[in-house]
Amino acid sequence: MIRSDAVTLRQLRAIAAVDRAGSLTRAAEELGLTVPAIHSQIKGLEAAMGCSLVRRAADSGGSRLTPEGEAVLDAANRIEGVMSQCAAQVQAISRGLMGRITLGVVSTGKYFAPWLVKMLRQRCPEIELSLRVGNRETIIAGLETGALNLAIMGRPPRHPVVQAEPLGVHPHGLLVAPDHPLADGRAAPIETLLDEVFLSREQGSGTRTLMNRYLDRIGEGRTVEFLEMDSNETIKQAAIAGLGVAFLSLHTVTEELASKRLHLVNAPDLPINRQWFLVQPAEPQPRVVVERLRRHILALEGSYLPSLHG
């Protein structure tokens, strides 16, 4: 019975050397081994294969491979090729020239993240980049467990400990349908504004947290009515339908503003300008490929972020 699991690279290299050199003696010289050592490797390989792989020439002119030995040699050559490729890949990975990275983006960032991924793939085609989109809590959990190598989000978390670098301005504002009374561009009276229904994301969303803080500030703690929805897209469509006032990242509504399906509300202290941050777990020695991709993202200087003009 053939026991392929008992075959070693040393045995395969020994039979390849015998084929090249034409004898056990010269094969031993080539590999820097003794003849008994080469003989032992060949015998071990023959035992694993269950047949004779090398035979001595009839004229005592050296050693040749049997047909079975030729088949094993073919496999040995292919294995050496695979190992050579593997070594090159390992070296490239250790130098940061290739590798696999998972980039996390909060839900609001999905409107520009594909453009960023496209730019990065053009600049680093040898890096395998995966994109994961989730709410703030999901992205923080991914950073903590190591499921994410890098993340783009608003306010960096306090835990886990991260390294955060700004990427660009992230504006937020209030939006309504074009036929809404607050769409006329005039300054909205605070009392009138607070009487509206506010279309909001779920608790835990960064946008929801920012909206709550804003309304608490202008309303001095007054209770307002919320209609909670699970996605920016749903909130946009609800605002267009006239169900209430949406508080959204303006990076999510560039097309709706340009087509005038949504209008900005002229309210105090708006837009609220925050920052997008590139975040990564604080590690003593980050992987070289992660550092390489981080530098590429920073070098783009937010050119992938949506423009609110033109």
Phi, psi and omega per residue, in radians:
M1 nan 2.329 3.126
I2 -1.299 2.287 3.121
R3 -2.029 1.415 -3.077
S4 -1.127 -0.416 3.137
D5 -1.252 -0.209 3.141
A6 -1.616 -0.091 -3.109
V7 -1.351 2.392 3.133
T8 -2.052 2.818 3.089
L9 -1.113 -0.623 3.127
R10 -1.072 -0.711 3.126
Q11 -1.132 -0.760 -3.125
L12 -1.152 -0.661 3.120
R13 -1.230 -0.530 3.099
A14 -1.165 -0.774 -3.112
I15 -1.225 -0.567 3.086
A16 -1.158 -0.673 3.124
A17 -1.166 -0.679 3.098
V18 -1.080 -0.723 3.133
D19 -1.135 -0.744 -3.125
R20 -1.206 -0.777 -3.025
A21 -1.453 -0.476 3.110
G22 1.545 -0.041 3.098
S23 -2.802 2.785 3.124
L24 -1.165 -0.631 -3.116
T25 -1.096 -0.880 -3.121
R26 -1.219 -0.547 3.076
A27 -1.111 -0.702 3.117
A28 -1.105 -0.736 3.114
E29 -1.088 -0.734 -3.116
E30 -1.096 -0.700 -3.089
L31 -1.592 -0.079 -3.134
G32 1.258 0.587 -3.131
L33 -2.094 3.017 3.036
T34 -1.506 2.797 3.096
V35 -1.080 -0.757 3.090
P36 -1.012 -0.625 3.140
A37 -1.152 -0.755 3.100
I38 -1.103 -0.768 3.140
H39 -1.042 -0.687 3.137
S40 -1.155 -0.697 3.127
Q41 -1.129 -0.748 -3.133
I42 -1.148 -0.758 3.141
K43 -1.100 -0.679 3.100
G44 -1.141 -0.664 3.111
L45 -1.192 -0.716 3.100
E46 -1.119 -0.649 3.110
A47 -1.134 -0.685 3.136
A48 -1.196 -0.640 -3.118
M49 -1.466 -0.345 3.122
G50 1.320 0.463 3.137
C51 -2.821 2.957 3.107
S52 -1.400 2.326 -3.098
L53 -1.975 -0.434 -3.114
V54 -2.267 2.371 3.084
R55 -2.288 2.593 3.128
R56 -1.385 2.383 -3.131
A57 -1.096 2.573 -3.081
A58 -1.079 -0.544 -3.114
D59 -1.598 0.257 -3.129
S60 1.033 0.478 -3.115
G61 -1.596 0.345 3.118
G62 2.211 -2.774 -3.115
S63 -2.171 2.534 3.106
R64 -2.280 2.766 3.134
L65 -1.483 2.504 3.009
T66 -1.325 2.958 3.062
P67 -0.971 -0.656 3.081
E68 -1.145 -0.666 3.107
G69 -1.120 -0.652 3.100
E70 -1.078 -0.680 3.119
A71 -1.138 -0.733 3.108
V72 -1.157 -0.666 3.116
L73 -1.076 -0.711 3.126
D74 -1.052 -0.763 3.108
A75 -1.133 -0.694 -3.135
A76 -1.076 -0.732 3.132
N77 -1.124 -0.712 3.129
R78 -1.178 -0.666 3.110
I79 -1.134 -0.713 3.101
E80 -1.078 -0.669 3.104
G81 -1.114 -0.758 3.122
V82 -1.118 -0.740 3.139
M83 -1.137 -0.624 3.103
S84 -1.135 -0.747 3.081
Q85 -1.103 -0.723 3.128
C86 -1.063 -0.759 -3.136
A87 -1.097 -0.705 3.119
A88 -1.136 -0.692 3.127
Q89 -1.164 -0.748 3.127
V90 -1.061 -0.744 3.126
Q91 -1.119 -0.727 3.129
A92 -1.127 -0.702 3.123
I93 -1.127 -0.769 -3.115
S94 -1.138 -0.447 3.112
R95 -1.608 0.008 3.122
G96 1.359 0.271 -3.115
L97 -1.475 -0.297 3.096
M98 -2.741 2.958 -3.130
G99 2.658 -3.041 -3.092
R100 -2.138 2.257 -3.109
I101 -2.321 2.443 3.047
T102 -1.941 2.119 -3.139
L103 -1.824 2.161 3.090
G104 -1.706 2.516 3.127
V105 -2.421 2.326 3.069
V106 -1.134 2.757 -2.997
S107 -0.907 -0.694 -3.124
T108 -1.083 -0.505 -3.092
G109 -1.370 -0.086 -3.096
K110 -1.186 -0.218 3.140
Y111 -1.373 -0.312 3.080
F112 -2.160 -0.274 -3.068
A113 -0.981 -0.717 3.122
P114 -1.043 -0.605 3.106
W115 -1.186 -0.670 3.086
L116 -1.110 -0.794 3.139
V117 -1.055 -0.714 3.119
K118 -1.067 -0.796 3.132
M119 -1.071 -0.736 -3.114
L120 -1.180 -0.656 3.125
R121 -1.191 -0.554 3.076
Q122 -1.198 -0.615 -3.112
R123 -1.496 -0.544 -3.086
C124 -2.324 1.148 -3.070
P125 -1.104 -0.349 -3.102
E126 -1.463 -0.162 3.092
I127 -1.618 2.197 3.115
E128 -1.477 1.938 -3.031
L129 -1.949 2.155 3.075
S130 -1.897 2.500 -3.128
L131 -1.966 2.277 3.086
R132 -2.178 2.218 -3.121
V133 -1.951 2.379 3.124
G134 -2.874 3.018 3.085
N135 -1.290 3.093 -3.036
R136 -0.999 -0.790 -3.103
E137 -1.094 -0.687 3.137
T138 -1.139 -0.735 -3.127
I139 -1.171 -0.722 3.108
I140 -1.094 -0.731 3.111
A141 -1.082 -0.685 3.112
G142 -1.125 -0.647 3.078
L143 -1.169 -0.682 -3.089
E144 -1.218 -0.663 -3.097
T145 -1.497 -0.185 -3.095
G146 1.535 0.084 3.112
A147 -1.203 -0.416 3.115
L148 -2.016 2.344 3.087
N149 -1.510 -0.640 3.128
L150 -2.452 2.763 3.096
A151 -2.607 2.613 3.041
I152 -2.013 2.196 -3.067
M153 -2.746 3.105 3.057
G154 -1.430 -2.094 -3.090
R155 -0.982 2.122 3.117
P156 -1.109 2.588 -3.132
P157 -1.315 2.740 3.015
R158 -1.404 -0.530 3.102
H159 -2.432 2.302 0.023
P160 -1.249 2.932 3.099
V161 -1.197 2.232 -3.081
V162 -2.308 2.858 2.947
Q163 -1.793 2.183 -3.068
A164 -2.190 2.368 3.120
E165 -2.331 2.348 -3.090
P166 -1.186 2.516 -3.136
L167 -1.972 -0.517 -3.095
G168 2.904 2.935 -3.104
V169 -1.234 2.453 -3.133
H170 -2.193 1.643 -3.062
P171 -1.472 2.552 3.077
H172 -2.237 2.607 3.117
G173 -2.755 3.077 3.083
L174 -1.698 2.415 -3.070
L175 -2.341 2.543 3.124
V176 -2.444 2.921 3.080
A177 -1.173 2.716 -3.087
P178 -1.081 -0.425 3.131
D179 -1.659 0.151 3.139
H180 -1.339 2.520 3.136
P181 -0.996 -0.462 -3.121
L182 -1.540 0.116 -3.080
A183 -1.615 0.067 -3.039
D184 -1.434 -0.045 3.090
G185 1.527 -0.174 3.100
R186 -1.356 2.756 -3.131
A187 -1.076 2.192 -3.093
A188 -1.421 2.182 3.046
P189 -1.058 2.360 -3.066
I190 -1.038 -0.724 -3.127
E191 -1.097 -0.715 3.109
T192 -1.124 -0.749 -3.139
L193 -1.083 -0.759 -3.070
L194 -1.255 -0.243 3.076
D195 -1.378 -0.194 -3.090
E196 -1.337 2.831 2.981
V197 -1.518 2.258 -3.122
F198 -1.788 2.190 3.131
L199 -1.468 2.116 -2.959
S200 -2.315 2.729 3.002
R201 -1.370 3.038 -3.111
E202 -1.262 2.765 3.039
Q203 -1.030 2.422 -3.087
G204 1.795 -0.341 3.084
S205 -1.292 2.447 3.097
G206 -1.096 -0.641 3.117
T207 -1.128 -0.712 3.135
R208 -1.103 -0.753 3.131
T209 -1.060 -0.778 -3.129
L210 -1.147 -0.693 3.124
M211 -1.121 -0.777 3.134
N212 -1.029 -0.748 -3.141
R213 -1.127 -0.704 -3.133
Y214 -1.147 -0.837 -3.116
L215 -1.148 -0.643 3.077
D216 -1.095 -0.641 -3.103
R217 -1.237 -0.845 -3.086
I218 -1.366 -0.458 -3.109
G219 -1.717 0.016 3.134
E220 0.900 0.747 3.058
G221 1.527 0.045 -3.134
R222 -1.110 2.469 3.121
T223 -1.307 2.349 3.088
V224 -2.154 2.882 -3.099
E225 -1.650 2.281 3.134
F226 -2.001 2.568 2.950
L227 -2.136 1.835 -2.991
E228 -1.451 2.391 3.124
M229 -2.378 2.768 -2.951
D230 -1.686 0.051 -3.133
S231 -2.723 2.714 3.070
N232 -1.085 -0.653 -3.127
E233 -1.089 -0.750 3.122
T234 -1.125 -0.722 3.118
I235 -1.100 -0.748 3.122
K236 -1.042 -0.836 -3.116
Q237 -1.142 -0.619 3.107
A238 -1.159 -0.691 3.113
A239 -1.172 -0.744 3.106
I240 -1.059 -0.617 3.133
A241 -1.348 -0.117 3.096
G242 1.515 0.369 -3.116
L243 -1.376 -0.241 3.140
G244 2.864 -2.855 -3.113
V245 -1.780 2.243 -3.137
A246 -1.729 2.419 2.978
F247 -1.936 1.966 -3.015
L248 -2.458 2.764 2.907
S249 -1.090 2.273 3.134
L250 -1.209 -0.250 3.054
H251 -1.258 -0.220 3.128
T252 -1.637 -0.131 -3.003
V253 -2.241 0.420 -3.112
T254 -1.060 -0.707 -3.132
E255 -1.217 -0.695 -3.129
E256 -1.193 -0.624 3.078
L257 -1.208 -0.722 -3.141
A258 -1.130 -0.644 -3.137
S259 -1.531 -0.014 3.117
K260 1.109 0.470 3.005
R261 -1.400 -0.303 3.019
L262 -2.339 2.621 3.116
H263 -2.216 2.555 3.073
L264 -1.338 2.454 3.053
V265 -1.522 2.313 3.092
N266 -1.482 1.621 -3.091
A267 -2.200 2.802 -3.093
P268 -1.017 2.454 3.001
D269 1.098 0.465 3.090
L270 -2.020 2.614 -0.042
P271 -1.271 2.763 3.026
I272 -1.571 2.055 -3.111
N273 -1.732 1.992 3.029
R274 -1.901 -2.958 -3.138
Q275 -2.130 2.521 2.855
W276 -1.464 2.459 3.124
F277 -2.173 2.524 2.938
L278 -1.657 2.129 -3.004
V279 -2.120 2.455 3.026
Q280 -2.523 2.618 3.111
P281 -0.986 2.432 3.129
A282 -1.333 1.808 -3.115
E283 -2.108 2.535 3.127
P284 -1.045 -0.695 -3.120
Q285 -2.395 1.477 3.102
P286 -1.080 2.655 3.097
R287 -1.011 2.490 -3.088
V288 -1.038 -0.697 -3.096
V289 -1.175 -0.576 3.092
V290 -1.161 -0.759 3.112
E291 -1.097 -0.648 3.140
R292 -1.134 -0.795 -3.139
L293 -1.178 -0.666 3.091
R294 -0.995 -0.791 -3.139
R295 -1.105 -0.660 3.114
H296 -1.127 -0.745 3.134
I297 -1.088 -0.794 -3.140
L298 -1.120 -0.627 -3.116
A299 -1.166 -0.420 3.129
L300 -1.257 -0.267 3.036
E301 0.892 0.709 3.052
G302 1.253 0.305 -3.098
S303 -1.149 -0.259 3.133
Y304 -1.563 -0.139 -3.131
L305 -1.266 2.505 -3.111
P306 -1.092 2.533 3.065
S307 -1.660 2.391 3.126
L308 -1.623 0.069 -3.128
H309 -2.220 2.388 3.111
G310 1.149 nan nan
